[in-house]
């Protein structure tokens, strides 16, 4: 019965690995708009649910093991404890992967989703700590095991405790994170209106507001796409970048766009800031004496 449980738990790990891979495949970190965050919330929620279900099944496994422990031979106890250690190690690895996925998107989530995932992460850590406590109890009942096995189990337990401590530090960092470290301002050159086919220039000013470095910065314009990427800002540093483009819009059109600046903060979290909206105006086209001329018409009817 216990070996069947072990096989099922290993099978659940495969589901989690596949879910993580699916997140990676669908993970466009630099989202085009706020709506596109919804699929990522759903996929991460599904991952968290699978992790929670596996933690519950591990706890149930420990309870069953505790019930039949007196009936097991020393060899069976050692064998099953080795399997339990492997399951707990894989759970710790999956938890670490979950927090990595969470850090990529945490600053992009609405406040309600931030709180939900923080609570979920804390619950998963509490469950993991309870599992480690149960594992420690089994180790205390292996005093008669071969010395080599005891040393190996103690080393594994120490490693599991270390992994738990790292995850707790990451959770505490998430509680203190400031998602507003990076700022961006955008403006266009000073033409009153533009003719179709004329060049227009946009300037993007980014600023680091913290006494830290922000790396992997990318600026993405809602119409022009990637402006620049792979740059860094030192503490309180400001940089500006310009992009010229041929404006091919109909007369009398008002063209508006924004830009987003993305980067990685010192805690490894992806942060994003959205610029002010910038609108330009295309000139009206007037027909005079059978000639087409461009002229400023403001305001147009």
Secondary structure as GFF3:
##gff-version 3
##sequence-region A 1 301
A	DSSP	alpha_helix	2	26	.	.	.	ID=ss1
A	DSSP	three_ten_helix	34	36	.	.	.	ID=ss2
A	DSSP	alpha_helix	37	68	.	.	.	ID=ss3
A	DSSP	three_ten_helix	69	71	.	.	.	ID=ss4
A	DSSP	alpha_helix	74	105	.	.	.	ID=ss5
A	DSSP	three_ten_helix	106	108	.	.	.	ID=ss6
A	DSSP	alpha_helix	111	140	.	.	.	ID=ss7
A	DSSP	alpha_helix	147	176	.	.	.	ID=ss8
A	DSSP	beta_strand	182	188	.	.	.	ID=ss9
A	DSSP	beta_strand	199	208	.	.	.	ID=ss10
A	DSSP	beta_strand	214	221	.	.	.	ID=ss11
A	DSSP	beta_strand	225	233	.	.	.	ID=ss12
A	DSSP	beta_strand	238	246	.	.	.	ID=ss13
A	DSSP	beta_strand	254	257	.	.	.	ID=ss14
A	DSSP	beta_strand	259	264	.	.	.	ID=ss15
A	DSSP	beta_strand	270	274	.	.	.	ID=ss16
A	DSSP	beta_strand	278	281	.	.	.	ID=ss17
A	DSSP	beta_strand	284	288	.	.	.	ID=ss18
A	DSSP	beta_strand	291	295	.	.	.	ID=ss19
###
